[in-house]
Amino acid sequence: MLGNKYYSKIRRVLKKANLKFEKVFFFKIDLATYCLDLEEGGIKILRTDNIEDLNSIITARGESFLHRYEKWITRGYLCFCAVLENQVIGVLWLNNTDVGEVLFGYKERIKDSNSEAWVIDGYVLDKYRQMGAYKLIWNKVLYMAKDKGIRYIYAAIQNSNHRSFKVHYKLGMNSNVYKILYYFRIAWFNVYITRRFTKLRDIANLKGKAHFI
């Protein structure tokens, strides 16, 4: 039989173990029918592969994003920046490599990298929000993707990220949910369960309109 010291060790390990649950909604956007608003302002949208250009974003979000962004640049992800008065105030990434990490280590395969891509990790610095910066960078990136022959754009939003839902709902991502990912982290193990839809669903019906209006 196990002695008391082993039971104590097991209890300490379990106490430190991480238990987490999250739900993620996956969207599919058809650029042939999606409405793009390219209204210009004082904000410029530029592409970069220089990690130093992203210093303001990394400083705001934490050191872990330095390693994340370096990895994405190495893997060929395309980085687009919103720039105001020579200051990078926002970022959005476009990935049309064969496989992309979505969230929590979950990977989604792109069937045709010539006509499909993912948009990931959209972010605007706090003090520059409510200025239309994200709307501009979002529409510019989708326009550039469409111009390169991309037909379908994919995106994912965590259920708990109400701000992102409100923003993207206003941008037209409201009736194109094709999958829900249920993510569980039990101790050190990640578990993914997916629910797929045969037809695209309206996110307002899935989550309730109170989140968006």
N, C-alpha and C positions, 0 to 999 in steps of 0.2 A: 504493500500500500504506500501511497505517496505521503511523505511527512508534511508537517505543518509548514515548513519553509517553502516547499514546492507550491502549496496552495496559496501562500502569501505572494510568491513570485507571480503566479498566474493572475491573481487579483490585481496586482500592480500593473501588469501588462494590459489587461482588459480595461483598466481604468484610464490608461493613456491612449487606448485604441480610439480611432476616429470613426464616428458613426454619422453618416451624412446622406441626405436624400435631396434630389433636385429633379425638376421636370423641365425639358427643353423642347421648344416648338421649332420645327424646321419649315422653311418657306421656299417656294419655287416661284421665281419671277420670270415671266415671258417678256423679254425686251421688245418683242414685236408689237405688243399691245400696251406696254407700260408707259404711262405719261411722264415725260421728263421735263422738268422746269429748269431751264438754264439761265435764269435771270442773273445778270452780273451785278457785282457790288464791289466794294473795296477789297474783298478777299480773293486771293489768287489760289488756284489749285495747281500744285507742282508735283512731279514724280521725283523720288530720290532713292538711291541705294547707298547713301552715306549715313551711317549710324549717328554721326555727330549732328546731323540736321535734326535729329529727334531728341536732343538733350532736354528740351523743355518738357516734352511729354514724359520721358523717362524719369526726370526729377519729380514730376507730379505724381507718377504712378508707382514708382519704386524700382529698386535695383533689379528685381527679377525680370522686368520688361526689357532691360538691356540684353540679357541673354536670349530672351524670347525673340526680340527683333533681329538680333544677329543671326539666329538660327533661320528665321524666315527669309532674310536677305540671301543667305547661303543657299537655301532651297529654291530660290527663284520666285518668291512671292513678290508682287509689285506693291510698293508703298506710295501712297498719295497723301500729300500734306496740304492743309489749309494754312495759308500764310497771310498775315496782316502786318503791314509795316515791318517787313523782314523778320517777323516773329512767327514761328510755327505754333499755331494754336489748336490744330486738330489733325487727326490722322485716320486713314481708312485703308485697309489692305485688300488686294485682289489676288486670289490664288486660283490658277487654272492648271496647276500640276496634277498628276494622276491621283494623288492621295493628299488629303488635307486633314490636319487635326482640328476638330471643331471645338469641343469643350471637354474638360476632365480626361484628356487622353483619348477620347473617342474619335475614331478616324472614319471618314466618309470618302468613298472612292468616286471619282468623276469618270463617267462613262466615256465622254468624248471631250478632251481638253481643248479641241478646236472650237467647240460651240458651247461649252459649259464652264462656269467658274464660280468660286465662292467669294463673297465679301465677308470680311472678319474684322473684329476688334476696332470698331468705330469709336472714336473718343475725341472730345473737345475739352480744352481747359476750362475749369469752372467759371472764371471771370469773363469768358468770351461766349458763354452760352446765352440763349435767347436772342442771338444776333443773326440767326439764319446760316451760321457757318456749317453746321452739319448737313442741312438740307442742300447747300451748295456742293459740298464735297461728295455727298451721296449721289446726286444727280450727275455731277461731272464724271465720277468714276463709272457709273452705269452707262453714260453716254460714250465714254472712251472704250468700254468693253464692247458695246454694240458696234462701234465703228471698226473694231478689230474682228468682227464676225461672231462674237459671242451671242448666242440666242437665249440661253437660260442662265439666270443668276440664282444662287442658293445662299440662304442666310439662316442663322439659328439664334434664338433669343431665349434666355432662361426665364422660367415662369416668375421668378422673384424680381426680375428686372422691370418694374412697372414703368420707369422712365423711358426705357428703350422701346417698350411696347407702344407707349403713347406717341413717341416721335415717329416710329416707323408706320404706325397706323395712319397718321396724318400724311405720310409720304406715299400711301397707297398699298402698303402690305397688309391687306385686310381679308382677302379671300383666297389665299394661296398656301394654306398649311397642308403639307402632304405626309408629315410624320411627326410623332411625339416620341421623344427619348426619355425614359425613366432611368435616372442614374442613381445608383446606390454605392456608397462606400462603407463597407463593413470591415472594421479593423484596417488592414492594409490592402484589401481586395476591392477592385472596382467591378461592379456588376452593371451591365447595360441591358435594358429591355426596351424594345421598340414596338410602337403601334403604328401601322401604316394605313393610309386611306386610299381607296380605289379612286376617289375623286377629291380634288382640292376642297378644303373646308374654309368657312368663314371664321376667322379668329374671334370675332365678337360673339359668335354663338358658342364657341369652345370655352372662352374665358369669362364672358359676360361684358356687356357694353359699358358698365360702370367704370371699367379700367381705362376707357379711351375717351370719354366725353366729359 
